[in-house]
């Protein structure tokens, strides 16, 4: 018996890819996928194409240009990222791919970028400045430890302090050191320890761990609590290679909790050895000092004299001093007497009466010589005066006027020297020997001889 052939729905490749794409969009509309970037391509269109992979699989990805605004970091092969995407298919090749809508760094890369950004911002604000840090006191009696009371850090700190300086008092301010609520807990514990003001120094500490484990010490709230703390604060977080924001803000960083405890505590054994050495030096010094005092006493006892002998010596010394004083006074009196006699002899040789008589004779002689000299000098002065009068009279303008001459002046008082100095009808004055004559110019005639000479 013949059966009719079964009819099948036949799809074209394009239809198949279209159906698969619709299924993917319906069942996987929004995804979060984490993986490593590889085969990164940046064509001129501005879109990004790469492969997202893990240890066992990979998937093609595309991120269009208008979706790249959320990318604030540099993309490169090998970078671990977290993407929000939708699943789709590239119909032209039938390749399954992810269409990336948002991208951010994942894991260590994201935390490291946040760490660097916060570090740069706080440093710019001055929270890391050296001048804002408090000096660690040299003598410490009380330490406040901010840490987990059940962690390895507090055990290491207490062990070191017990060995090196058991007399130092320790107060523990318990706090979470890991997890989402740890940062707030740490900041609160710092504020509480600072407000108590019972400790000489604070120690913020925890054991080692990954960057994620230590992240509460990279939070801004913890950094600002450390910066505002008035007590000196030392950070001892993680291992020697671990650095947190708290390390940069704190007044001092210790590589490990044990290193911090050693920094804050003197070595008791070393101090004890120093005391023993100082005690030995002090004993030697006291023995030497005692010996010196004994020698001084022996010397003084040898130099000590009997009071009677000492009085006799002082009596002899007093007698010698008296003799020297008497001789000194006698010598001075003899010298004064000799000087007095010499002055008396000179005074007798030069009596005032004789000096006055000699001076009077000299004065009479000088007076007899002075009178003729004065008469002779006055005669010479009188002769010179008469000669000067004769010469002055010879050149006197009055004599010239007396011989018939006159001096003409215009109205301004200027002497007229030439016919050019006057004009017709001008008033002039003539100075003669016994007065002044006022005239009016009627005519001016020039001297012909003078005119020819001037020409």
Secondary structure as UniProt FT lines:
FT   HELIX           13..27
FT   STRAND          31..42
FT   TURN            44..45
FT   STRAND          48..53
FT   STRAND          58..63
FT   HELIX           65..70
FT   TURN            77..78
FT   STRAND          80..90
FT   TURN            91..94
FT   STRAND          95..105
FT   HELIX           108..125
FT   TURN            126..128
FT   HELIX           130..132
FT   STRAND          142..147
FT   TURN            149..150
FT   HELIX           152..164
FT   TURN            166..167
FT   STRAND          169..174
FT   TURN            180..181
FT   HELIX           182..196
FT   STRAND          201..206
FT   TURN            211..214
FT   HELIX           215..218
FT   HELIX           220..228
FT   STRAND          233..237
FT   TURN            240..241
FT   HELIX           245..249
FT   STRAND          252..253
FT   HELIX           257..264
FT   HELIX           268..303
FT   HELIX           307..349
FT   HELIX           352..394
FT   HELIX           397..402
FT   TURN            403..404
FT   STRAND          407..409
FT   TURN            411..412
FT   HELIX           419..421
FT   TURN            424..425
FT   STRAND          427..432
FT   TURN            433..434
FT   STRAND          435..440
FT   HELIX           448..454
//
